[in-house]
Amino acid sequence: MAKTLKQQLAEVNEYEREPIPASALKSSGSFIGMYAGEHTAGTEYVIGPLFVAHGVGAADLVGGLLVGNFLAVLSWAFLCAPIATKVRLTLYYQLEKICGINLTRIYNLVNGLMFCFLAGSMIAVSATAIGIPFNFPMPKLTDMYPTSIGWVLTVFAVGTVITLVAILGYERIARFANVAAPWMIGVFLASALAVLPELGVTSPGDFWGVAKSVIWTGIPLEGQDKFTFWHVMFFAWFCNMAMHIGMADMSILRYAKKWTHGFTSASGMFVGHFLAWMASGILYAVYLQKNTGEFAPGPVSFYAAGFAGAACVVIAGWTTANPTIYRAGLAIQAMMPKTTTWKVTLVVGLVTTIAACFPALVMRLLDFVALYGLILMPMGAIIFADFYLAKRIGFLPDYAWRAGTEFNIAAALTWTLTLAFCLGLNMFAGVEIFFLGLPGWFVAIILYVALSKSLQRKILTEAAV
């Protein structure tokens, strides 16, 4: 007899406060599909066009994407995955052992809200396709607030489905992504190829000349800043900063049989963040030639590939929003360990859906993605320093757990001072947000090591005696 939804939810066990057992470990195929699905997604329909709008040159785009995505894969493989497969704990429980439950609660709240907003932007992208048959006014990328009741109802319909998949746990999310990813990749590429003749590409030899003169011209649209190779490279590397050097994907990669499964992130980086960003840029270039009004991912993809294109936008939004809501649910659930994960995820899904009603999440996606990664990054640096440097340099790993404290002052100061340093670079040195993550990570490592040794001096001295 088939199990009811209630029975299935009761059986979901995400091992929130214990290591993953060997029986629950996943092979590399599970992660290849998940990363390909998550990163060939709704964001790609927005980020690709924004590079066009900011006047990235064709050579700068290709070079920046190749280097930046390669560095992102290395960050997953060599920084996040080895720690995840060693401790096999969620990011949130690992932070609790290091930082103490009270500081972790603050982090979890910030983390959960950031993930909600990111997932909300993907629900909004999907809604632009769902709303095509109903012909209600699509919000423009310059709109801040909901534009019609039809838009709100569509967003809530999409949010309900996505939340349902997310509350069923990681296994359902991975299965959904594995099924959807190959088809989505095909539609992305087919849509771009279908419209190339409208840009003047009639043979493969025409592409690069058209790419430089029509698509990625190096000239920004009116009112947009000029982006260079360095903007593209650092954005490609750090658009998922929270996931790799910020260690959020510990919660995902703890299921991996081996640390080398971190290399499976390449399926997302080079299929999604390379090919899909280029494909959506091509679609946007066609839109600019037609000059037909606002850019909405659903209608543009529908123009290029019909109902398959619109369906791709819907599912692309889902495959990003599903694991993102899952991560947000784990973050908030860690604050309330006695509450079941699926109930927390249900509430998180509601918050996310409400946020999705506001088109501003899509309008400023590049800045938001860079900001949320930057805010969460220092805690990833703390985990890295605690795991690799504590015993070598001479301070206690898992300090809060060992010392019985609920608030690790060294970690709190590291988080605060690192963000203050990055803010200072931005305000007084004019360093753009895309470039703050790298120096910020090294500052966070140095601060946590120095502060931990200083604040733990008494404990370490007593232990030595």
Secondary structure, DSSP 8 states (H G I E B T S, - for coil): ----HHHHHHH----TTS---GGG-B-HHHHHHHHHHHHSSTTHHHHHHHHHHTT-BHHHHHHHHHHHHHHHHHHIIIIIHHHHHHH---HHHHHHHHH-HHHHHHHHHHHHHHHHHHHHHHHHHHHHHHTGGGT-----TT--S---HHHHHHHHHHHHHHHHHHHT-HHHHHHHHHHHHHHHHHHHHHHHHHHHHHHT--SGGGHHHHIIIIISBS---TT-----HHHHHHHHHHTTTTTTTT-TTHHHHTTBSSGGGGGGGHIIIIIIIIIIHHHHHHHHHHHHHHT-S---HHHHHHHHHHHHHHHHHHHHHHHHHHHHHHHHHHHHHTTSTTS-HHHHHHHHHHHHHHHHT-THHHHTHHHHHHHHHHHHHHHHHHHHHHHHTHHHHTS-SSHHHHHT-S--HHHHHHHHHHHHHHHHHHHHS---GGGSHHHHHHHHHHHHHHHHHHHTHHHHHHHH-
